[in-house]
Amino acid sequence: MKYSQFLGAGLISLFLLACSENKTKTIIYDDQAIANESQTSNWLAYGRTHNELRFSPSTQINTANVADLKVDWFMDLPDDVGLVSTPLVIDGVIYFTGTMNVIRAVDAVKGNLLWEYNPQVAKEIEGKRKIGWKHNRGISFYDGKIFAATWDGRLFALNAKTGKEVWMVRTFSLDRSLYITGAPKAFKGKVIIGNGGTENGPTRGYVTAYDANTGKEAWKFYIVPGNPADGFENEAMEMAAKTWTGEWWKHGGGGNAWHAFTYDEELDVLYIGTGNGSPWNRKIRSPEGGDNLFLCSIVALKPDTGEYLWHYQTTPGESWDYNSNMDIVLTDLNIDGKEIKAMLHAPKNGFFYVINRETGKLISAEPFVKTTWASHIDLETGRPVEVPGARYENGPAYITPSPYGAHSWYAMSYNPQTGLVYLPALHYATKFTDEGIDLANWQAEEFVGGLGVIPLEGEAPEDYPASLIAWDPVKQEEVWTVPQEMTPNAGTLTTAGNLVFQGRADGNLLAYDASTGKILWTHNLGLGIAAPPITYEINGKQYLSLLVGWGGGASGLGSSLSSEKNNPQKLGWSYKTHMRRLVTFSLDGMANMPVLPPPHFPKPIEAPEFIINPTKAALGAQLYGFCGSCHGGGAVAAGMAPDLRASEIPLNKEAFAAVVRDGAKIEAGMPVRPEMTDEQLEALQHYIRQRARETLQK
């Protein structure tokens, strides 16, 4: 829709219902209201509206005065660690999800806590073998209820006024190595959720819709086909099965939809972005080739029934973890004199797609970063033209983008006034090889997982690892770019004040001129930022708010994510050293927010009395794999969890077993591994001590 249409009063659909008990009025928002781009007082959905633009028509804060922004109020969050969530604002209340899926409601003007709900994740997973992340990207709102999901796989609804639980359902069994980190999507009386875990075992992706009032399952849509001998759930799965070969179902197939759900209120269509293959290597899961539908696709469904309408596949038969779980943004574009109902999509594979959202037909696609796996997208077929050897079929292949993507889940925004998309981009390469892997007999196991390929760090294709790109989706070209020295950086917000806001890994929150990319304001918040900012207006005053709490994959994986010179472990955002916060700015803010400590780097414990056994340390290095997701690659932590080299716990056999095997730290998000033997725990101890001494000697 055009920007001028956003301001039409006819788009506003707000019902005022008098409460029978106290005669106060409660505003109820239907789908048309949630899709309305003209209102400024609320942030009603993950991307502000159903359209996911992350654009606000507010102009009080603009290029002329943004330099005057100051902290209006803040809330310390001492029990939180990684904060990556997009808050919601509804009728003067700001809602957000914190560590371990705790939901809070806060007065959006005063900053005081109204209520808190804890879904007790630690109790739910106590004694269970679980894998996952303790952060979450967001929540959803519909018909007076807040919807959220837990790491362990539950979906729940809360009364937005009181925080009381309305219903809760389990979306997958606790004995599966799946998890949820994404925001559910509420729409048209339903709420949809998917899950992640493609790399943790043989998984078959699906999404499930539930009745928003009762939590009763409404429909389920599988993303890849199952075993043909069991029959197919629908015609879409029967069609998809023709694009697979071998016994793919033994490997699950993948496709997990852990992010990117967009509801088109205008067309009454639901779009889901789907994930990569399980395993990554197509030679294993589909040995004779094939497109492997519906991996790495946008799939359009009927919102009432979950019936398939159409799909567009960005990476047919993918082999590089190039999932399409990134934003799906809805807008109208004028292309060659024609008004097109478009969707904008920048997945991991490095191409920016403009797609006709009525038909699923590709309009245009161009690379927004250096892209070497494919030369271009054929506009006639909509398919990528792959570079020979890119699938490492003839030996190792050096490919860009890397599996972390040219664009990950960090949100992009679209400004209908400038006509530009503001995109957090990554610039990394990876060498893929499956040499030494027994492809014919490879099989992932639950909670063991695997990729079926070995990705090795490659030299960055640019002089900088990340950038903020302003992209013209009509001309399919870059308008301006800001190189960035550290990764990853948070999602963006753009406004009618001709501004773009973005937080960075180095702790700075910046405002840019949306037309030129000129930096207009910088505020250092003393801690890496992983969450995107939002804005809202109350009583004629515009606020800018965001969560400050270094989190996401970079805070866990550390050096596994980036090159040595751009290693997040070098930022110094160590576990529990820096206060996590919800911070809100305004033009007349006067809050005195205490400065956080400087970057801190835990010093490894030498423990000279500990005699390292190289054989045991080598076994420990193999066992450490899943530990590294939170405690850092090479046992060097990047902020999500304690640095084990500097911890006393791994020095004590009993204490170490109590934490790893018995769940002594489960409340802090440390999952339990009850299957670990004494020999395996000892091997981990030797590996941690070995890494401590190696790093002390540098």
Buried (B, 14 or more C-beta within 10 A) or exposed (E): BEBEEBEEEEBEBEEEEEEEEEEEEEBBBBBBBBBBBBBBBBBBBBBBBBBBBBBBBBBBBBBEEBEEBEBBBBBEBEEBBBBBBBBBBBEBBBBBBBBBBBBBBBBBBEBEEBBEBBBBBBEBBBEBBBBBBBBBBBBBBBEBBBBBBBBBBBBBBBBBBEBEEBBBBEBBEBEBBBBBBBBBBBBBBBBBBBBBBBBBBBBBBBBBBBBBBEBEEBBBBBBBBBEBEEEBBBEBBEBBBEBBBBEBBEBBBBBBBBBBBBBBBBBEBBBBBBBBBBBBBBBBBBBEBBBBBBBBBBBBBBBBEBBBBBBBBBBBBBBBBBBBBBBBBBBBBEBEEEEBBBBBBBBBBBBBBBBBBBEBEBBBBBBBBBBBBBEEBEEEEBBBEBBEBBBBEEEBBBBBBBBBBBBBBBBBBBBBBBBBBBBBBBBBBBBBBBEEBEEEEBEBEBBEBBBBBBBEBBEBBBEBBBBBBBBBBBEBEBBBBBEBEBBBBBBBBBBBBBBBBBBBBBBBBBBBBBBEBEEBBEBEBBBBBBBBBBBBBBEEBBBBBBBBBBBBBBBBBBBBBBBEEBBBBBBBBBBEBBBBBBBBBBBEBEBEBEEBEEBBBBEBBEBEEBEBBEEBBEBBBEBBEBBBBBBBBBBBBBBBBBBBBBBEBBBEEEBBBBBBBBBBBBBBBBBBBEEBEEEBBBBBBBBBBBBBBEBEEE
